[in-house]
């Protein structure tokens, strides 16, 4: 199995920053306990508080895909519907 790195950029709408942050924080502990999760780290831009970034490493793409289908992510999507300006997800492979 090949390790998978995920970089997810989330830009909250200006009036929804704190709500989105609260919902993102709810994902951390449950995700870190999932099979295959190596790390799941949330960052917030120091200047643009609406910009959040998850840096994640997973043992395999298959285990990450199981994570993506879990209820807590579906709950997050419902809770933040209309509150996110932009979401960009990159699947990355370490090359060195």
N, C-alpha and C positions, 0 to 999 in steps of 0.2 A: 504494500500500500504506500502511496505517496502522500506526504503531508500537504495540506492545503492551507494557504493563508487567505483570509478574507479581509478586505478593507472596505468598509461601508461608510459612506459620507451621507449624513442626514442634515438638511438645512430646514430648520423650523421656520414657520411664518413668524414675523416680528412680534405679534401679539400672543404667540403660543409657545414661546421658548421655555418657560418654566414648566408648563404642562407636559411638553414633549420630553424634557429632561427627567421629570418625575417618572414618566412611563418607561423611558430607556433604562433608568436605574433599577426598575422592577425586574428587568430581564437578566441582570448580571448573576445573582446567586444561583438561580435555577439553571441557567445555561452553563455556568461553570461546573455544575454537578452532573452534566450530561456525559454519556459515554462518548469518548473521542475528543472532548474539548481539552485542548492543551492550555490555551489562555483566551480570555474574552475581556478585553480592556476598552473602556469607554473614555474618550477624551473630549474636551470642549475647547474650542479656539479661544485663545486669551484675549483677542481683540473683537472677534465677531461671535458673540455669545450664542447666536442662533445656529452655529456650525458645530455639529457633533461628529465624531469619528469613532467607529468600532474597529479595533485591530484584533483579529482573531486568528488562532491557529487550531487546526483540526487534524486528527490522525489520518483522516481520509475524506474524500469528497462525499462518499456514501454516508458517513456518519454526520457530516454537515447537512446533507439533504434531509436526513431524519430530523435534525434540529429545526430545519426550516419548516417542517410540517407540524411542529408541536403546537399545542394549544396556547401556550404563553405568547408565542409570536402572533398567532391569530388574534388573541385578545389585545395585543399591542396595536395591531393594524386597525382594529375597530375603535380603540380608544383615541387614536391619533388621526383618524380619518379627517381630511380637510385641514389638518394642522401642520403638515409637512410641505414645504415649498419644493424641495428637490431631494431625491434619493438616488445615489449612485453606488452600486455594489461592484467590486472587482474581485474576481477569483485569481489569485496570484500563486506562482510556483517559485520557490527560492532557487536561484541558479548558482549561487556560490556560498 
